[in-house]
Amino acid sequence: MKTVVITDEIRRAAPHFRMVLIEAAVTDGPTPDALWAEIEAAAAEVALLPMEAVNKRPAIAATRAAYKALGKEPNRYRPSAEALCRRCVKGVGLYRSLAIIDLINLVSLRTGHSIGAFDADRIEGDTLTLGVGRPGEPYEAIGRGQLNIGHLPVYRDAAGGIGTPTSDNDRTKLTAETTRLLVTLNMYDGADDGSLDLTVRLLRQYAGATDIQYHEYN
């Protein structure tokens, strides 16, 4: 199993931060109707929120506070969970994709956490370091091209950045060929809100997950 090092910069910016690293063997495929029904139900609940309440959800507010502490403007570089919830409130349809991608989105909708999800076989080395992005640091975000990750929290492997709360990196993204999944549950508010149990249940139910391992860092 991979290990994680959390830098002092992150500790200072988010003193309550804790994370759970999950690895599992998965059988990937299109999102089944039962999972999509869970996603639609969660999206309908979020859609009842007024727009101004989205960034006040505790997990989202804590992530935004970490951005500000690191010198990043969260209204310009929104955490992914916030962007997902805003789509629901606006009534913009969510994209139906692969089960391992959509189940992570479901956890984000339910909890407000911005969650990293990676193809473990594309990660270089055995250690991830959660630090702070440098201005001008190369980072190819999924579906966005080059992303300015300066002052963002960023997970790095031996080859460079792979994940931020705003967007994961194209290099280690999940695909239909993914057979080994790595997930980072990033809880900037430190809340023990059942995210781990929910994620494990969804992985088993919808991604045929086996050999599930996890480790908590706080």
Secondary structure, 3 states (H helix, E strand, C coil): CCEEEECHHHHHHCCCCEEEEEEEECCCCECCHHHHHHHHHHHHHHCCCCHHHHCCCHHHHHHHHHHHHHCCCCCCCCCHHHHHHHHHHHCCCCCCCEHHHHHHHHHHHHHCCCCEEEEHHHCCCCEEEEEECCCCCCCEECCCEECCCCCCEEEEECCEEEECCCCEEHHHCCCCCCCEEEEEEEECCCCCCCHHHHHHHHHHHHHCCEEEEEEEEC
